[in-house]
Structure formats: structure tokens, C-alpha cells
């Protein structure tokens, strides 16, 4: 996951034309936890930060806010999509 965030308005039909899967029940693996830890500014290789990886795991397990969907495209990129405003954020 890149630390650079961006939002883009787009047509809802475009979302459904993309190959995406809902990730609410998606299993979280160790590499995803480490990637999110880096996004948060941790160093998963550091013994100090390694003991704090539970924070990254908990963050990945939190539900998305109301009106938002967490989706994963065919390239395993996570897309957050707001069903009211039709905005998506990577």
C-alpha cells in the first residue's frame, strides 16, 4: 500500500466494470500486516516495532465507515469506495 493517497470521482458503473472482490471476509496474511505497518511508519524488521505489529493487524481488521466499501481489484490493490459520493480512494 502506498503512503501516497489520492481520491478520484468516477462513474459507479466504472467500479462494477472492474474486477473487484469485497474484502470484508478477506484473510489477512503476515505480508499484508507488514505492508500496513510500513504505511503507518513502523519498521517490521525492527525488534521494537515487531512487538507492535498487533496495532497494524488490528487496524486492518477494523470495519470501514458507513457508506464505504473495501474492495480488492484483480491486481490485489485495495480500493475504498463511498457509495454515496461515488468517490474512491486507493
Secondary structure, 3 states (H helix, E strand, C coil): CCCCCCEEECCHHHHHHCCEEECCCCCCCHHHHHHHHHHCCCCCCCHHHHCCHHHHHHHHHCCCCCCEEEEEECCCCEEEEECCCCEEEC
